[in-house]
Amino acid sequence: MLQQQEKLRDNIDVLELHDESGELSNIWFDALKTAISLADKDKTIQLMTNVHAADVGDVLEALSADDRFALVSLLGDSFDYSALAEVDEAIRSHLIDLLPNADIARGVADIDSDDAVYILEDIDEPEREDILAKVPALERMSLKRSLDFPQDSAGRRMQSEFIAIAPFWNVGKTIEQMRVDKDLPEEFYQIYVVDPTYNLMGIVPLDRLLRAKRDVKIKDLMNDDITTIPAIMDQEEAAYIFDHYDLVEVGIVDENNRLVGVLTIDDIVDVIQEEADEDFRALAGVGHETISDSVFSAIKSRITWLLVNLVTAILASMIIAMFDATIQQMVALAVLMPIVASMGGNAGTQTMTVTVRAISMRDLDRFNMYRLINREALVGLINGIIFAIIIGIVTAFWFSNISLGIVIGIAMVVNMAAAGVAGILIPLGLNRAGADPAVASSAFVTTVTDVVGFFAFLGLAAIWFGL
């Protein structure tokens, strides 16, 4: 052990956090694990000094469960709790369960309010109240106000730290005040002009403030044509407004138009990534699963839509069973029918993905909806014709049967045209009904393409060959 400590001390000053590819350096990571295993507090702190919170999150995810807790314990007061906002929910919850509430209270009081709320919102209410009771009064009031807003709302995502000034101030006084104020946000892009009741009157971007003369009144400098976001607005709606108006920072107001916080672009990037990740997982039917979840959690996340898919698969099998006599007389049909269903399923998934994305990005409206429906139907039809010719020729040579090639070609056209229509109409219908198209579309589109594909192919074969 003494040799390990001496080796660690000799090499620690030359270690780099990242390797040439930008990933965590294996050498640095091994040194950290050695320091943790030796419970060497000084070397652990030295290795973690100046490591960004996002990189601390990567380190926590790479360590084993025991080493994660040991690392946080060794770092003590130097651990940046904003790193907990950078890790999977399962890892964060596990660490929160192990850490004393007093340590959590100290940690969340020292970080930005938006990160603190993100950490606290998933903690059970009794324990959360105990943590908040240990937070200093001013920070506690700010955190409670954010936590009172609905889940996934702009109020939950906002940062309570902002600069608000009176309209009768001038530029010189504003700058002097910012120089001496110790409670300024770490980063900010504009200053908010409010009346005595904190009703938002306007904003002054920093570039405009810095270009103005010192004696210019703020009321003459401010922009009163401003965009604000209600605190109760859904975070996805807020992200759309950011994207639509190219915002960098925006004020969050309550129902009385009083300024209660701000949303900045880094918050919205997190929201956009979170919403895109949610839609992506919903399309695959894996719920809120993360890579750090246990086997049981992964099973629980996936089993619901697997059961739905089982039901739809049984429905498709019932269609096949209707033509069991036909299949017995021509075995080639059993060989070929997965091709028809597979091509239709892939075509439907392509259209469905484009449609779900267009819905989530609000690219679809009454002006272009019918044009997109017509386009996707035509794309499905033309692709169906192209692949019908290909599979028809292949089938004719494969089984030395031109008629069979014609049958599968017609079935291919029918199924891919149906896939194009289903891939757009099903998500649109679900969205109109108030359901999440990202969650339910896949199972329904797959059902349509399987049923139509099998019925068209086997039905045509039965008619054509008189089976």
N, C-alpha and C positions, 0 to 999 in steps of 0.2 A: 504493500500500500504506500509506503514511504517513497518507493521508486516511482510509482504512478504520480504522486503529488509533485515530486521534483521534475519529472518529465513534463507535466502539465504547466508548471511554473516557467520552465525553460522556453516553451513554444507558444504560450498563450498570446504574447504580444504581436506575433507575426501572422496570426490566423485571420482569414477573411471570411465574412459571413456567407458570401455567395461565390460560386465557382464561375468559370468563364461563360457558362450557358445561362447564368442568372438564377440557377437553382441553389437551394441551401447546400453549402459546401459539406461534403462528407467528413472532411478532416475537422472542420469547426464543430459539426454536429457531434462527432465522436468525442471531441474534447468536452463539450457541454455535458454529454451523458456521463463521462468520467467524473466531472466535477460534481454532478448530482449524486452519483453513486458513492462518492467519497464525502458527501454532505459538506463540500467545501464552499461555504457561503461567499467568501471574498472572490474566489475565482469564477463562481457562477455569476455574481453581479458584474464582474469585469467583462466576462464574455457577453453579457446581455446589455451592457452599456451602449446607448445610442442605437439600439435596434428598434426600428420602426414598429408601431403597434401591429401593422398588418403582417410584418415578418414574425413578430412574437406569436401571432395567431397561427402562422404556418408551423412554427416550432412546436406549439402546443398540440397541434393535430398530428405531428410526426412522432411525438413521444408516446410512450405507453401511459396507461391511466395512472399508474403509481408515480411515474416520473413527472407527469404533469403537475400533480399536487405537490410533489417534492420541490419542483422548480418554483412554483408560486410561493411556497413556504420559505424557501431559501432567499428569494428576492425580497420578501417582506414589504416594507414601505416603498421600495423602488419598483415594484410591479405596477405596470400601467394597465389599469382595469379596462381601458378602451380596447385592449386586445381581445377581451371576451366577446366584443361585438363582431370580431372577425372570424370566429370559429363556428363550427356546426352547433346546432341547438343541443344535440345530445351531449357533446363535450362540455358546452357551457353549463348545462343543467347539472352534470356530474360534478364539476368543480364547485358550483354554487352550493351544492348539497354538502360538500366536504369543508368548505371554508366557514369560519366563524362569522356571524352576522355583523359583528363589530368591524371586522376587516373589510367586508363587503361595503358597509356604510362609509368607511373611510375612503375606499377606492372610488365609489361612484360619486362622492362629493368632490373629488379632485379632477373629474373628467368632464367633457362637454355634456350638457344636459340631454342632447339627443341620443348620445351613446349610452348614458346612464339609464334613460327610459327604456331603450332597446334591451338592456340587460335585465332590468327590473320587471318588465311587463310579463315575462313568462314564469315568474316566481309565484308560488301560491300566496294568496292574499294575506293570511296570518303572518307568514314569515316575512313577506314584503313590508307589512306594516311595522314589524319589529325592526327591520333594517332602516326604514325611513325614520323611525323614532330616534335612531342614533345619528342621523344626518343633521348638520347644523340647520337652524330654523329657516334661513333664507333659501338655501338650496332645497330643503325639504318642501317648502311651499311651491317652488318652481317645478319640482319633479311631480308632486301630487297633482298640480294643475294639468300637466301634460298627460298623466296617467288617467285623468278623469275623462279625457276625450276617447272616442270609440277606437277599437282595435283597427289597425291599418288606415287610420285617418291622418290627415296632414298635421293635426295637433299632436299626434303621437310621434311624428317624425321631426317636428320643429325643434329648433335650438332656441332656448330661452335667453341666451346672451345676445344682446344687440345694442346699438347706440341710438338713443332717442333724444332729440333736442327740441327746444322751443323755437317757434318761427321768428321771434324778435331777436334772437342771437345773431351775431355777425360771424363771418368766416374766421376772423382772428380768435375770437373767444372759443369757437368750436375746436379749432386746432389746439389751442392752449389747454382746453379741458381734456382732450384726448391724450395729451402728453402726460398729464398727471393722474389720470384715471387708471387705477390698478385692476379694474374689473372689466377691461375691454375684452371682447372676443379675440381668440387667437388669430382668426382671419375674418375679414369683413370686406364688403364691396360697395356698400352704400350706407348712408345715414338716414334715419327716419325722423320726420318732422311731426310732432304730435302736439295736441292741445293739453291743458292741465288734466283732463280725464283720460288721456292716452288715446283719444280718437286720432286715427292716422290722417294727416293732412297732405303729406307729400313725401318725396324722397329726394336726396341729393347724392348722386353718384360721386365716388371719391375723385374721379378725374375732373369733374366739374368743380368740386370744392377746391382742389389743389391749383386750378388755373385761375380762380377768382381772387380779387384783391381782398385784403383783410377786413376792410370796412363795409363790404357788401353784406346786406341783410340776408339771412337764410330764406326768408319768405320770398325774396326777389330771385333767389337762386334755385329754389326747389321746383321739382316737376310734380304738378298735382294731377296729371293724367296718368294714373298708376294702375297697375294690375295687383290685386290682392287675392288671397286664397282663404276661404273660410276654414276655420280649424276643424270643422266636422266633415270637410270634404274628403272623399276616399283618396288614398295616396296615389292610386292609378290615374284618377282624374287630375290630380295635381301634377303628376308627371307629364300628362298630355299638355297641360297649359304651359309648363316649362318648355317642352319641345316646340309647341306651336308658336310661342312668342319669343323663343330664343333667350330665355331668362338665365341669369346667373344667380340671382338672389331675389327673394320676394317676401313681403311681409305676410304674416298669418294673423288674421283678425277673428275676434269672437262675434257673437250674434249682434253686438252693439257697435261693431266696427272699431273696437279697441284693439290696439296692437298687443299681441300676447307672445309673439315669437317670430322667427324667420326660418325659411327653408333656403338652403344653399345648394349649389349644383352637385356637391359631393353627396348630399343626402338623396337627391333625386337619382343620381347614378345608381346608388344602392337600391332604390325603389324599382327602377327600370330593370336592373339585373334580377331582382327578387321576383318581379311579376313575370318576366320572360322565363325564368327558371320554373316558376309555378305552372305556367302554361305548357312548357315543354314536358314537365313531369305528368301533367294532367293528360296530355295527348297519349302518353305511354301507360297511363293508368297506375302510377306508382305513388300517388298521394304526396305527402310531405316527407318522403323518405330521403335520408342523407347517407353518405358513405360511411359515417361513423355509427349508424344505427345497429342495434343487435339483430341477430337472426330472427327472433320473434317479432320485432318491430317491422322488419322488412316483409315478413310473411303477412302480417296484419295489414300493411300498406297496400300490398298487391292483390290480396285474395279476392277482394270485392269485384274488381273488374275482370279477374280471371273467371269468376263464377258467371258474370254476364257473358263473357266470350264463350263459355261452355254452353250456355243456353242458345246463343246464336249459332254455334257450331252444330248443335243438335238439330236446330231448324234446317240448316243446310243439308244435314244428313237425311232428314225426312224427305227432302226434295229428291235426293239420290235414291232413296228407298222406293219412291214412286216408279222409278224406271229400272228396278232390279232385273226384271225379265229382259229388258232391252240390253242391259250391260252383259248379262249372261250369254246372249247370242252374239255379241260383238265385243270381245275383250279389249279391243283397241280403244273403246270409249273410256274405259277405266284408266288407261294409260294417258289419255289426252285431256280429260276433263280438269285435272289440277292446273293445266296451263291456262285455260280460259279463266278460271277463278283467280289465279295468281295475278295475271295481267290486269284484270279488272280491279282487284284489290289495290295494286300498286298505283294504277291510274287514279282511283278514287282517293287514295291517301295524298297524292300530289295535289289534287284540286282542293281537298279538305285543308291541307296545310296552308296553301295560299289564301284560302278564304278565312280561316281562323286568324291568321296574321293580319289580314286586312281589317277584320272586325276589331281586333285588339288595338290596332293602330288608328282606327277610325278613318280608314281610307275609303270605306264603303258608305255611300249615301244614296238618296233616291235618284240622283242624277246619273250615277254610274253602275247601280246595282244590276239593272236589266242588261246593260251592255256586258257586264262580267258574266252573267248567267249565260247569255248567248255565246260569248267567247268560249267559255269552258265546255259548253255542249258541243260546239263546233270543233274544239280541240280534241275532245273525246272521240267524236265521230271520225275525224281525219286520222288520228292515231290508230283508231280501230281498223280503218281501211288499210292503212300501211301494214300493220302487223297481221291483219287477216290475210293479205297477199303472201307475206313471209311464211306464216304458219301453215297456210293452205298448200303452198308448194312443198314445204318440208314434209307435211303429212302425206301428200299424194305420193311422194317418192318413198317415204318411210314404210308405208303400209301398202304401196302399189294400189291405191284406191283414190281416184280423182274425186269421186262423190263425197268421200269422207273429208277430203281437203276443203271442198266447198262448204260442207256443213260446219266444220270448225271455224272457217273463215267468217261465215255469217254470224255465228254465235259470238265470235270475237268482236265484231262490229257492234252488235247489240249490247254486249256487256260493257265495253269501254265507253260507249255513248251514255249508257245508264250510270256508269261510274262518274263520268264528268258531271252529269246533272245532280246525282246524289251527293257528290263531294262538295257542291256549293249550296244546294237547297237545304240539306240537313243541318249544317252549322247555322245558316240564316234562320231556319225555322226554330231551332233551339234558342238562338239568341233572341228572337222575337217573343218566344214563350217565357223568357226570363231565366232560362237555364244557361249554364256555362258551356259554350260550344266546344271548348278545349277538352272538357271532361268527358262528354258523352258522345261526341261525333264519331270517334273511331269505331266503336262497337256497332253503331247503326250503319255506317258506310260499309263496313266489312260484311255485315249481314246482307245488305242490298246486293253487293257485287257477287257474293257467293250464291245467293238464291237465284238471282237473274242469270248468272253464268251457267250454273248447273241446269236450270230449267230450260234455258235457251238451247244449250248444246244437246242435252239428252232428249228434249222434246223434239227438236228438229231432226235428230237422228232417228227417233222412233217414227216420225212422219215420213221422212225421206226414204228410209229403208223398209218401211212397213213392218217394223219389229214389234 
